[in-house]
């Protein structure tokens, strides 16, 4: 007897990415709230040293993109961030091998991080950044999620190439139609 290939339900391919995205989003927003309450309300006024001069927390407002670039176009980056997030969701569902846990995990990080910064942009008009590591530009939990997620996705694509997303097997409803069309015996 030939076994039918497993059909992946729509809800199961979204459980890991959405669960992880929610975790990243909530963690990002709570850490930002803590930082503003602890080191704010004005940016750049206080710094909490954690590991010498190498690691500290310092509240800044970022109206630009990654690493504080292009500060003069905040509305453009809000729209751009939303479009990129929607494109990532579309790519995950229709062009990536979404049944792989590595892909699900990377997309959860990307989506959660993107949403964390989008919430800031829509609510505040800027992104709250606060982690300072050495000479690296100041960033936040959402930035970390996006960076790690994109790195994971890039590694997968480099190592395994582009695999097509699985397609559900077409259903043969002829038997079901036949059973439903019969008159009840009785």
Backbone bond lengths (Angstrom), bond angles and torsions (degrees), N, CA, C in turn:
res aa  C-N    CA-C-N  psi(-1)  N-CA   C-N-CA  omega(-1)  CA-C   N-CA-C  phi
1 X - - - 1.451 - - 1.526 109.02 -
2 X 1.293 116.04 129.70 1.460 121.91 -178.03 1.526 110.30 -82.18
3 X 1.339 115.68 130.46 1.457 119.51 178.72 1.514 110.11 -84.45
4 X 1.300 113.83 140.54 1.455 120.55 177.51 1.525 109.28 -80.54
5 X 1.341 119.15 136.28 1.472 120.34 178.58 1.525 110.82 -60.55
6 X 1.318 114.71 146.39 1.455 120.04 179.69 1.525 110.14 -68.30
7 X 1.310 115.07 131.51 1.464 120.25 175.96 1.518 107.56 -97.39
8 X 1.305 116.57 125.78 1.458 122.12 -177.38 1.521 108.29 -82.10
9 X 1.323 115.71 123.09 1.458 119.02 -179.12 1.524 109.73 -71.71
10 X 1.304 114.78 152.29 1.463 120.95 -178.30 1.526 111.39 -61.46
11 X 1.341 116.75 -38.51 1.465 119.20 -177.73 1.524 111.94 -69.47
12 X 1.336 118.28 -33.80 1.460 119.30 -177.50 1.525 112.28 -71.20
13 X 1.322 119.03 -29.22 1.462 119.87 179.16 1.527 111.77 -77.18
14 X 1.310 117.23 -12.91 1.456 120.86 179.31 1.519 113.12 -104.17
15 X 1.324 118.96 -12.54 1.467 121.11 -175.19 1.531 112.15 -60.05
16 X 1.323 117.64 -52.82 1.475 120.80 -178.21 1.527 111.40 -66.61
17 X 1.350 118.79 -51.46 1.475 117.17 -178.62 1.528 113.20 -60.47
18 X 1.326 117.58 -42.75 1.465 118.76 -178.01 1.520 111.88 -71.97
19 X 1.335 117.39 -37.19 1.464 119.95 176.58 1.518 111.67 -63.37
20 X 1.329 116.22 -45.34 1.464 120.37 178.95 1.528 110.63 -68.52
21 X 1.329 117.45 -40.13 1.470 120.46 178.33 1.528 110.55 -60.83
22 X 1.320 117.12 -42.11 1.471 120.53 178.44 1.525 110.52 -63.92
23 X 1.332 116.74 -40.63 1.465 121.02 179.00 1.531 111.02 -63.31
24 X 1.322 116.83 -45.71 1.473 120.91 178.86 1.526 110.01 -63.58
25 X 1.330 117.07 -45.82 1.468 121.50 -179.10 1.531 111.12 -59.50
26 X 1.314 117.27 -48.06 1.467 121.00 -178.40 1.529 110.44 -65.97
27 X 1.332 117.20 -45.26 1.469 120.94 178.85 1.523 110.60 -60.88
28 X 1.325 116.15 -43.70 1.461 121.04 179.55 1.529 110.80 -60.52
29 X 1.306 117.31 -49.36 1.464 120.42 -176.84 1.529 111.82 -67.16
30 X 1.337 116.94 -37.91 1.473 119.05 178.63 1.527 111.72 -68.25
31 X 1.328 117.61 -40.12 1.476 119.03 178.64 1.517 110.82 -67.05
32 X 1.312 117.23 -37.73 1.467 120.32 178.21 1.532 110.55 -65.48
33 X 1.313 116.98 -41.55 1.467 121.15 177.82 1.525 110.11 -61.34
34 X 1.340 115.93 -44.80 1.468 120.37 178.90 1.524 110.75 -61.34
35 X 1.323 117.38 -44.85 1.465 121.82 -177.79 1.525 110.95 -63.00
36 X 1.329 116.69 -45.81 1.470 119.60 179.97 1.530 109.87 -63.32
37 X 1.338 117.45 -42.22 1.464 120.34 179.49 1.526 112.57 -69.24
38 X 1.327 117.44 -31.65 1.460 121.70 -176.76 1.526 112.68 -89.29
39 X 1.323 117.64 -41.90 1.463 121.64 -174.40 1.524 113.13 -109.30
40 X 1.318 117.95 -3.17 1.457 122.21 -177.94 1.504 110.76 -102.49
41 X 1.295 118.33 -158.80 1.464 126.83 9.02 1.521 114.01 -80.58
42 X 1.308 117.51 -18.76 1.464 120.04 178.93 1.526 109.52 -87.70
43 X 1.338 116.69 137.98 1.470 119.04 179.30 1.525 111.82 -71.48
44 X 1.319 114.78 157.68 1.470 124.07 173.73 1.531 114.56 61.95
45 X 1.326 117.02 21.24 1.467 118.42 -178.78 1.527 112.33 -98.69
46 X 1.345 117.02 -27.59 1.464 120.32 -178.91 1.519 109.16 -137.09
47 X 1.329 115.27 153.62 1.462 120.75 177.65 1.522 108.22 -139.58
48 X 1.321 116.19 135.45 1.452 122.28 178.62 1.523 108.06 -105.47
49 X 1.325 116.25 109.05 1.467 121.82 -177.60 1.531 108.52 -78.60
50 X 1.334 116.99 129.32 1.459 121.19 -179.13 1.519 112.73 -109.18
51 X 1.327 117.18 -46.24 1.461 121.88 179.19 1.531 107.41 -134.17
52 X 1.315 115.42 89.80 1.466 120.43 -179.08 1.519 111.93 51.95
53 X 1.324 115.78 -139.00 1.461 120.78 175.68 1.526 111.83 -88.88
54 X 1.329 117.06 -1.62 1.456 120.98 -172.56 1.523 113.13 -83.63
55 X 1.336 119.60 -37.18 1.467 123.10 -176.75 1.518 109.95 -133.65
56 X 1.324 115.63 125.13 1.463 119.94 178.07 1.520 110.13 -151.49
57 X 1.324 115.32 169.26 1.465 122.49 174.43 1.520 107.38 -112.53
58 X 1.325 115.41 126.96 1.462 121.31 -178.87 1.524 107.57 -145.07
59 X 1.319 117.15 119.38 1.449 123.01 -176.92 1.527 111.30 -76.00
60 X 1.341 115.44 124.54 1.467 121.15 172.00 1.529 108.90 -135.19
61 X 1.318 115.36 161.64 1.474 122.43 175.92 1.520 107.84 -109.28
62 X 1.319 116.12 123.77 1.462 121.93 -177.71 1.530 108.95 -112.31
63 X 1.329 117.00 111.21 1.468 120.58 177.41 1.521 111.92 -94.83
64 X 1.315 116.98 -4.21 1.471 121.14 -179.03 1.512 112.05 -98.11
65 X 1.311 114.91 -149.55 1.463 121.26 178.31 1.520 108.61 -102.88
66 X 1.304 115.92 -159.62 1.457 121.35 -177.32 1.521 111.19 -51.38
67 X 1.312 114.52 137.91 1.458 123.28 176.27 1.528 113.15 63.99
68 X 1.342 116.83 22.28 1.451 120.63 175.03 1.523 115.57 76.80
69 X 1.324 117.79 13.12 1.467 120.16 -180.00 1.528 110.78 -75.82
70 X 1.315 117.28 151.82 1.467 124.97 173.48 1.533 112.57 56.59
71 X 1.311 117.10 53.82 1.464 123.03 -176.99 1.537 113.74 -64.59
72 X 1.301 118.13 -17.92 1.465 119.52 -173.18 1.536 114.99 -88.35
73 X 1.343 118.80 5.60 1.467 120.98 -177.41 1.534 113.04 -127.89
74 X 1.324 120.09 53.43 1.468 120.45 -173.27 1.537 114.44 -62.77
75 X 1.343 118.63 -39.72 1.469 120.61 -178.69 1.522 111.20 -66.22
76 X 1.308 116.60 -39.14 1.458 120.82 178.54 1.520 110.65 -59.59
77 X 1.329 117.24 -40.50 1.456 120.33 -177.51 1.522 112.27 -75.76
78 X 1.320 117.63 -23.99 1.464 119.81 173.97 1.526 108.97 -66.47
79 X 1.313 117.23 -49.85 1.468 121.72 178.95 1.523 110.42 -63.28
80 X 1.320 117.06 -44.48 1.464 121.52 179.58 1.525 110.74 -60.45
81 X 1.325 117.57 -43.45 1.465 121.64 179.84 1.524 111.42 -61.65
82 X 1.322 116.50 -41.63 1.466 120.51 178.98 1.529 110.00 -64.83
83 X 1.336 117.60 -44.95 1.468 120.91 -179.85 1.526 111.87 -64.23
84 X 1.320 117.49 -40.57 1.468 120.47 178.85 1.526 110.60 -65.82
85 X 1.323 117.21 -39.04 1.466 120.51 177.99 1.526 110.83 -64.21
86 X 1.326 117.32 -43.62 1.467 120.46 177.32 1.527 111.28 -63.66
87 X 1.332 116.62 -38.62 1.469 120.31 177.60 1.524 110.87 -65.25
88 X 1.333 117.56 -37.99 1.467 120.95 178.14 1.523 110.75 -64.60
89 X 1.319 117.07 -41.18 1.468 121.17 178.12 1.527 109.75 -63.96
90 X 1.309 117.35 -44.38 1.468 121.57 177.91 1.533 110.90 -61.44
91 X 1.330 117.06 -46.49 1.468 120.91 179.91 1.520 110.73 -61.53
92 X 1.313 117.24 -41.39 1.463 121.00 179.07 1.524 110.72 -59.09
93 X 1.306 116.27 -47.58 1.467 120.26 -174.24 1.521 113.24 -74.95
94 X 1.326 118.13 -34.93 1.464 119.41 -171.12 1.529 115.61 -113.71
95 X 1.332 118.47 -12.16 1.459 118.31 -174.72 1.532 114.93 -130.87
96 X 1.302 118.05 -9.80 1.464 120.71 -178.61 1.530 110.16 -110.80
97 X 1.325 116.85 156.43 1.473 119.71 176.65 1.538 110.36 -75.52
98 X 1.317 116.39 77.70 1.462 122.62 -170.85 1.526 114.06 -67.16
99 X 1.313 118.11 -9.36 1.462 119.78 177.81 1.527 111.79 -78.29
100 X 1.311 118.03 -12.31 1.467 122.18 -179.04 1.533 110.24 -83.17
101 X 1.329 116.89 128.23 1.477 120.14 -179.89 1.534 112.96 -57.07
102 X 1.335 117.67 -36.11 1.472 121.07 179.84 1.529 110.17 -59.92
103 X 1.320 116.74 -43.38 1.470 121.86 179.73 1.525 109.57 -68.39
104 X 1.342 116.95 -43.28 1.464 120.28 178.88 1.527 110.86 -59.91
105 X 1.329 116.43 -43.46 1.461 121.50 -179.65 1.532 110.85 -65.42
106 X 1.338 116.43 -46.25 1.469 119.25 -179.09 1.530 110.73 -63.20
107 X 1.312 117.82 -40.10 1.471 119.56 179.73 1.521 111.70 -68.95
108 X 1.330 117.72 -34.57 1.464 120.13 175.64 1.518 111.71 -61.56
109 X 1.335 116.11 -42.03 1.470 120.47 177.97 1.533 111.06 -64.62
110 X 1.328 116.04 -45.15 1.464 120.45 -178.31 1.523 110.84 -63.75
111 X 1.318 116.58 -49.56 1.469 120.70 -176.97 1.530 110.91 -65.77
112 X 1.331 117.23 -44.46 1.466 120.22 179.24 1.518 112.40 -62.51
113 X 1.335 116.45 -43.23 1.461 119.92 178.52 1.513 112.23 -65.55
114 X 1.317 115.71 -44.05 1.473 119.16 179.17 1.527 110.47 -61.33
115 X 1.325 116.90 -43.65 1.465 120.03 -179.93 1.528 111.81 -64.94
116 X 1.330 117.31 -36.14 1.469 120.29 178.15 1.514 111.82 -59.36
117 X 1.321 117.11 -44.15 1.462 119.95 179.55 1.524 112.27 -76.11
118 X 1.336 117.74 -32.06 1.469 120.61 176.39 1.523 109.93 -64.22
119 X 1.335 117.27 -42.28 1.471 120.41 177.90 1.530 109.83 -57.55
120 X 1.327 117.45 -44.80 1.467 120.71 177.65 1.524 111.34 -59.73
121 X 1.316 116.25 -48.48 1.470 120.17 -177.31 1.524 111.71 -61.25
122 X 1.335 116.82 -41.98 1.464 120.22 -179.55 1.527 111.55 -72.35
123 X 1.314 117.48 -39.20 1.456 122.21 -175.88 1.521 113.17 -81.51
124 X 1.347 116.67 -39.91 1.459 120.56 -171.97 1.530 114.42 -112.94
125 X 1.333 116.84 -23.01 1.459 120.67 -174.57 1.516 112.66 88.58
126 X 1.318 117.47 1.04 1.466 123.29 178.21 1.526 107.77 -155.56
127 X 1.327 116.06 169.84 1.464 122.28 177.91 1.525 108.40 -105.66
128 X 1.322 115.83 135.12 1.459 121.59 175.89 1.529 108.05 -82.59
129 X 1.317 116.64 118.91 1.467 123.08 175.12 1.519 107.89 -115.67
130 X 1.350 116.72 151.29 1.465 117.32 -175.40 1.523 116.20 -158.15
131 X 1.310 120.52 -12.10 1.465 120.65 -178.00 1.528 108.36 -92.98
132 X 1.344 115.65 121.29 1.460 120.66 178.54 1.525 108.32 -115.42
133 X 1.339 114.91 118.52 1.470 121.16 178.84 1.524 107.58 -121.28
134 X 1.315 115.64 109.83 1.465 120.71 177.92 1.520 112.39 51.44
135 X 1.321 115.66 -131.48 1.461 122.17 -177.90 1.535 112.49 -84.56
136 X 1.344 116.95 -7.42 1.469 121.14 -176.63 1.521 110.47 -67.33
137 X 1.339 118.68 143.71 1.467 120.52 177.55 1.538 111.64 -59.44
138 X 1.306 116.01 150.84 1.464 122.51 -177.55 1.535 109.33 -67.12
139 X 1.347 115.94 138.54 1.470 121.65 -175.87 1.519 109.80 -140.33
140 X 1.353 116.72 -172.67 1.461 122.18 -178.96 1.533 110.60 -140.08
141 X 1.322 116.80 -176.42 1.471 121.91 -179.45 1.525 110.62 -63.52
142 X 1.320 117.85 -41.06 1.467 121.15 179.88 1.527 111.02 -61.65
143 X 1.325 116.81 -44.84 1.464 120.92 177.38 1.532 110.75 -58.10
144 X 1.327 115.63 -41.48 1.466 120.41 179.10 1.523 110.99 -63.08
145 X 1.331 116.86 -42.49 1.460 120.50 178.24 1.514 111.97 -60.27
146 X 1.323 116.34 -47.02 1.467 120.16 179.38 1.529 110.42 -63.11
147 X 1.319 117.23 -45.86 1.466 121.07 -177.26 1.527 111.64 -62.71
148 X 1.316 117.11 -47.46 1.467 120.59 179.66 1.528 110.31 -66.36
149 X 1.335 117.54 -42.41 1.459 121.05 179.70 1.522 112.84 -62.70
150 X 1.320 117.26 -45.06 1.469 121.05 178.71 1.523 110.35 -65.23
151 X 1.328 117.09 -39.19 1.465 120.44 177.96 1.528 110.61 -63.23
152 X 1.320 117.07 -44.25 1.470 120.80 177.78 1.523 111.34 -60.81
153 X 1.333 116.15 -45.30 1.465 120.68 -179.67 1.527 110.58 -63.91
154 X 1.329 117.09 -43.54 1.470 120.78 179.10 1.524 110.98 -62.66
155 X 1.333 117.30 -42.47 1.466 120.57 177.95 1.525 111.19 -60.77
156 X 1.317 115.69 -43.29 1.469 118.90 178.93 1.529 110.73 -60.87
157 X 1.321 116.43 -46.49 1.466 120.12 -178.68 1.523 111.43 -65.90
158 X 1.340 117.42 -36.50 1.469 120.35 177.63 1.530 112.00 -68.50
159 X 1.320 116.51 -40.94 1.462 120.57 -176.40 1.525 113.65 -80.13
160 X 1.322 117.12 -36.26 1.463 120.34 -173.21 1.516 113.73 -115.75
161 X 1.326 117.85 -5.59 1.454 120.11 -178.75 1.518 111.24 73.86
162 X 1.284 113.67 -174.04 1.460 119.12 179.90 1.512 109.65 -88.50
163 X 1.320 115.46 113.42 1.449 121.27 175.67 1.519 107.53 -97.93
164 X 1.314 117.58 138.43 1.463 117.61 177.59 1.518 110.95 -68.68
165 X 1.315 115.87 148.17 1.462 120.28 175.18 1.523 108.28 -66.36
166 X 1.338 117.65 143.58 1.458 119.45 179.70 1.523 110.65 -66.84
167 X 1.292 114.83 145.40 1.470 120.46 177.20 1.520 107.95 -112.73
168 X 1.327 118.36 136.85 1.455 119.74 178.14 1.534 110.24 -64.63
169 X 1.323 114.63 145.31 1.459 120.01 177.67 1.521 108.79 -66.41
170 X 1.345 117.58 140.27 1.459 118.40 177.05 1.527 109.78 -65.50
171 X 1.289 115.57 143.81 1.464 120.21 -179.45 1.511 110.43 -87.38
172 X 1.300 114.92 143.54 1.462 120.85 174.51 1.519 106.24 -106.10
173 X 1.305 115.79 100.17 1.456 120.75 -175.94 1.524 113.18 -93.25
174 X 1.330 119.01 12.16 1.464 120.36 -176.57 1.524 111.69 -63.75
175 X 1.336 118.59 -41.10 1.459 120.64 178.82 1.515 110.21 -65.66
176 X 1.318 117.90 -43.66 1.454 121.65 178.06 1.523 110.43 -61.51
177 X 1.327 117.66 -44.46 1.474 121.29 177.86 1.520 111.40 -60.02
178 X 1.341 116.03 -42.02 1.461 119.83 -179.92 1.527 110.86 -63.61
179 X 1.330 117.32 -44.25 1.461 120.54 179.85 1.527 111.79 -65.81
180 X 1.290 117.42 -37.95 1.448 120.66 -179.80 1.526 113.18 -73.83
181 X 1.316 117.71 -24.45 1.468 120.74 -178.46 1.507 112.73 -85.08
182 X 1.300 119.97 -11.94 1.481 123.01 179.55 1.518 110.58 -70.27
183 X 1.284 114.15 144.31 1.452 120.89 174.25 1.526 108.57 -77.36
184 X 1.317 116.72 141.64 1.466 118.83 178.18 1.522 111.06 -63.49
185 X 1.322 115.65 138.09 1.455 119.87 178.20 1.517 108.69 -85.77
186 X 1.297 115.21 142.33 1.434 111.16 176.38 1.402 117.39 166.62
